[in-house]
Amino acid sequence: MDNLDLINYWNVVLMLFVGYLLGSIPSSVWIGKALHNTDVREHGSMNAGATNTFRVLGKSVGTAVLILDVLKGFFAVYFVKTLLDNTTYQVNPNLWFILAGIMAVIGHLYPVFAGFRGGKGVATSLGMVLCIHPEAALCALGVFILIFISTGYVSAGSIIASLSFPVFLLIKLFGPESPILIVFGFMMFVLVVYTHRKNVVRLLNGNENRFYILRKKPQ
């Protein structure tokens, strides 16, 4: 490895760190405090995710937070993709993309700018996979929408959609896929299940909260 290759590798490592910082931007906390003097982590499900923001601060703020959280994951990967456009590495570039996205998700889960108390990482995960494999990500998003509309459960939609992403790759819906993407997809599914473990218990017990974004909660 010559000096130029070493510099290029360090550039990517730097961008992985930037990915963590991007993920650490606590959009729900900052916007909630700025506009409503409210820390969403002290209300509802007590986390800094978009779903809880919808529940606590309403649709307009929740939508803004959702978009920002998706963009965090997307740009964490996009910056590394831009670096790799002009460089050649022995390592599969998908590995760099995945690492960058994972760093953003970790930042969202444990944000350095918000006392390491973040959200569950679903929106940021969506952003990263939209940049890595937009076709499979959009199909998984469609699965989420179907589950969410039919059941009202964000948690169930998130879990099933996260599983559908690697399944779409595994069945070669879009042609031959990189094995590392498939393995990564199943690892992300495990992470989503873990971060939603309390929701899973409530789903099994039949007392999970439904989310009514398109209609009012029945009286």
C-alpha positions in Angstrom: 0.0 0.0 0.0 1.5 3.3 -1.1 1.2 6.6 0.7 -1.7 7.7 -1.6 -3.7 4.6 -0.7 -3.1 5.1 3.0 -4.3 8.7 2.7 -7.4 7.5 0.9 -8.1 5.0 3.7 -7.8 7.6 6.3 -10.2 9.8 4.4 -12.8 7.1 4.6 -12.1 6.5 8.3 -12.6 10.2 8.8 -15.9 10.0 7.0 -17.0 7.1 9.2 -16.5 9.4 12.2 -18.4 12.1 10.4 -21.2 9.5 9.9 -21.4 9.0 13.6 -21.6 12.8 14.2 -24.3 13.1 11.6 -26.3 10.3 13.3 -25.8 12.1 16.6 -27.7 15.1 15.5 -30.7 14.9 17.8 -33.3 16.5 15.5 -36.3 15.7 17.7 -34.6 17.0 20.9 -33.3 20.2 19.3 -36.5 21.0 17.4 -38.7 20.1 20.3 -36.8 22.3 22.7 -36.5 25.2 20.2 -40.2 25.2 19.1 -42.1 23.8 22.1 -39.6 23.9 25.0 -40.1 20.1 25.3 -37.7 17.2 25.4 -39.6 14.4 23.7 -37.5 11.9 25.7 -39.4 12.9 28.8 -42.8 12.1 27.3 -44.6 9.3 25.5 -42.2 6.3 24.8 -39.3 8.3 26.3 -37.1 8.1 23.2 -35.9 10.6 20.6 -37.4 8.9 17.5 -39.7 10.3 14.9 -42.7 8.2 16.0 -42.5 9.6 19.6 -42.2 13.1 18.1 -45.4 12.6 16.2 -47.1 11.4 19.3 -45.8 14.2 21.6 -45.4 17.3 19.3 -47.7 16.6 16.4 -47.6 15.8 12.7 -45.7 18.8 11.4 -42.8 18.5 13.8 -42.8 14.7 13.5 -42.6 14.9 9.8 -39.7 17.3 9.9 -37.9 15.0 12.4 -38.6 11.9 10.2 -37.1 13.6 7.1 -34.0 14.8 9.0 -33.4 11.3 10.6 -33.7 9.7 7.2 -31.3 12.2 5.7 -28.7 11.5 8.4 -28.4 7.9 7.3 -28.5 8.8 3.6 -25.7 11.4 3.7 -23.5 9.3 6.0 -23.3 6.8 3.2 -23.4 9.3 0.3 -20.3 11.1 1.5 -18.3 7.8 1.6 -19.7 6.9 -1.9 -18.5 10.2 -3.2 -15.0 9.5 -1.8 -14.9 6.1 -3.3 -15.8 7.4 -6.8 -12.2 8.5 -7.4 -10.4 5.8 -5.4 -9.8 2.1 -5.7 -9.7 -0.3 -2.7 -9.1 -4.0 -2.2 -12.0 -4.1 0.2 -15.6 -4.4 -1.2 -16.9 -0.9 -1.3 -20.2 -2.1 0.1 -18.4 -2.8 3.3 -17.4 0.9 3.6 -21.0 2.0 2.8 -22.4 -0.3 5.4 -19.9 0.8 8.0 -20.7 4.4 7.3 -24.5 3.8 7.7 -24.0 1.8 10.8 -22.0 4.6 12.4 -24.9 7.0 11.7 -27.4 4.5 13.2 -25.1 4.2 16.3 -25.0 7.9 16.5 -28.8 8.1 16.4 -29.0 5.4 19.1 -26.3 7.0 21.3 -26.0 10.7 20.3 -22.9 12.4 21.6 -24.9 15.7 21.4 -27.8 14.5 23.5 -26.3 12.6 26.4 -26.2 9.4 24.5 -30.0 9.0 24.8 -31.4 8.7 21.3 -34.1 6.9 19.3 -34.5 3.4 17.8 -32.7 4.0 14.5 -35.3 2.9 12.1 -35.6 6.2 10.1 -31.8 6.5 10.0 -31.5 2.9 8.9 -34.0 3.6 6.1 -31.8 6.5 5.0 -28.7 4.4 4.8 -30.3 1.6 2.8 -31.9 4.1 0.5 -28.4 5.2 -0.5 -26.9 1.7 -0.5 -29.7 -0.2 -2.4 -32.6 2.1 -3.2 -34.7 -0.5 -5.0 -34.8 -2.9 -2.1 -35.2 -0.1 0.4 -38.2 1.3 -1.4 -39.8 -2.1 -1.5 -39.2 -2.5 2.2 -40.7 0.9 2.8 -43.8 -0.3 0.9 -44.0 -3.2 3.2 -43.8 -0.9 6.2 -46.6 1.3 4.8 -48.9 -1.7 4.2 -48.4 -3.1 7.7 -48.7 0.3 9.3 -51.9 1.2 7.5 -53.5 -2.2 8.0 -52.6 -2.5 11.7 -51.7 0.9 13.1 -48.6 -0.6 14.7 -45.4 1.3 13.8 -43.3 -1.3 15.6 -44.7 -4.3 13.7 -44.3 -2.4 10.4 -40.7 -1.5 11.3 -39.7 -5.1 12.2 -41.4 -6.8 9.2 -40.0 -4.2 6.8 -36.5 -4.6 8.2 -36.8 -8.4 7.6 -38.2 -7.8 4.1 -35.1 -5.9 3.0 -32.6 -8.8 3.2 -35.3 -11.2 2.0 -35.7 -9.2 -1.2 -32.0 -9.4 -1.7 -31.8 -13.1 -0.9 -34.5 -14.1 -3.4 -32.6 -12.0 -6.0 -35.6 -9.8 -6.8 -33.2 -7.3 -8.3 -30.7 -9.8 -9.7 -27.5 -11.2 -8.1 -26.6 -9.4 -4.9 -23.5 -9.0 -2.8 -23.5 -11.5 0.0 -22.3 -8.9 2.4 -25.4 -6.8 1.8 -27.6 -9.8 2.6 -25.7 -10.6 5.8 -25.9 -6.9 6.7 -29.6 -6.8 6.1 -30.3 -9.7 8.5 -28.0 -8.1 11.1 -30.0 -4.9 10.8 -33.2 -6.9 11.3 -31.8 -8.3 14.6 -30.9 -4.8 15.7 -34.4 -3.5 14.9 -35.9 -6.4 16.9 -33.5 -5.6 19.8 -34.3 -1.9 19.9 -38.0 -2.8 19.7 -37.9 -5.5 22.3 -40.3 -3.8 24.6 -42.7 -3.2 21.7 -42.4 -6.9 20.8 -43.5 -7.9 24.4 -46.5 -5.5 24.1 -47.4 -6.9 20.7 -47.4 -10.4 22.1 -49.5 -9.3 25.1 -51.9 -7.5 22.8 -51.4 -4.1 24.5 -49.1 -2.3 22.0 -50.1 1.3 21.3 -51.6 1.9 17.8 -50.5 5.0 16.0 -53.2 7.0 14.2 -51.4 9.4 11.8 -54.1 9.5 9.0 -57.2 9.4 11.2 -58.2 10.3 14.8 -58.0 7.7 17.5 -61.4 6.1 18.0 -63.3 7.2 21.2 
